[in-house]
């Protein structure tokens, strides 16, 4: 059974919580309300809690990028379009070349930055400076 939009909004309160302890309370609230209808979902969240809440170690701006998936989903959708039409690839290197070219084309269409992107990049640079700086176009 899939989770409808109303129920997803309850899940959002978990990962949008201001702290890990607040998220734990939101999970308890979600489980109380939805355990009977979605026992597998509740069990999955509880079983994977440590992995699902890892992002609470980061500042709010970075967390928002992690749980806001529209950009990532859009990118994946465009990559699937490219790879699906090609059938098979003779080598791994051939696939990597197609993915690289697709990524270059896709990134040219990105005209709107994510909300608070400057703050997010600053925080990413503080936490992961050596990995982020080579990719900054300043």
MOFEN-V302373 format. One record per backbone hydrogen bond with DSSP energy under -0.5 kcal/mol. CO is the residue of the C=O (numbers start at 1). NH is the residue of the N-H. E is the energy in kcal/mol with one decimal. If there is no record, write none. Layout:
CO|NH|E / CO|NH|E
//
This chain:
2|4|-0.5 / 4|8|-2.0 / 5|9|-1.7 / 6|10|-0.7 / 7|10|-0.7 / 7|11|-1.3 / 8|12|-2.4 / 9|13|-1.0 / 10|14|-0.5 / 11|14|-1.4 / 11|15|-1.3 / 12|16|-2.0 / 14|17|-1.2 / 19|23|-2.2 / 20|24|-2.4 / 21|25|-1.8 / 22|26|-2.3 / 23|27|-2.4 / 24|28|-2.0 / 25|29|-2.5 / 26|30|-2.7 / 27|31|-2.9 / 28|32|-2.4 / 29|33|-2.0 / 30|34|-3.1 / 31|35|-2.1 / 34|38|-3.4 / 38|42|-2.1 / 39|43|-2.4 / 40|44|-2.5 / 41|45|-2.5 / 42|46|-2.3 / 43|47|-3.0 / 44|48|-2.2 / 46|49|-1.0 / 48|52|-2.8 / 49|53|-1.9 / 51|54|-0.9 / 53|56|-1.9 / 54|57|-1.9 / 55|58|-1.7 / 59|62|-0.6 / 59|63|-2.3 / 60|64|-2.3 / 61|65|-1.2 / 62|66|-1.9 / 63|67|-2.5 / 64|68|-1.5 / 67|69|-0.9 / 69|73|-3.4 / 70|74|-2.5 / 71|75|-2.2 / 72|76|-2.8 / 73|77|-2.4 / 74|78|-2.0 / 75|79|-2.2 / 76|80|-2.8 / 77|81|-1.8 / 78|82|-1.5 / 79|83|-2.6 / 80|84|-2.8 / 81|85|-1.3 / 82|86|-0.5 / 83|86|-0.6 / 83|87|-0.6 / 84|87|-0.6 / 86|88|-1.0 / 91|95|-1.6 / 92|96|-2.4 / 93|97|-2.2 / 94|98|-2.1 / 95|99|-2.7 / 96|100|-2.6 / 97|101|-2.5 / 98|102|-2.5 / 99|103|-2.7 / 100|104|-2.3 / 101|105|-2.2 / 102|106|-3.1 / 103|107|-2.6 / 104|108|-0.9 / 105|109|-0.6 / 106|109|-1.5 / 107|110|-0.8 / 109|111|-0.9 / 111|113|-0.6 / 114|117|-1.6 / 116|120|-2.2 / 117|121|-3.0 / 118|122|-2.1 / 119|123|-2.3 / 120|124|-2.7 / 121|125|-2.6 / 122|126|-2.1 / 123|127|-2.2 / 124|128|-3.4 / 125|129|-0.7 / 128|131|-1.3 / 128|132|-2.0 / 129|133|-2.8 / 132|135|-2.3 / 133|136|-1.5 / 136|138|-0.8
//
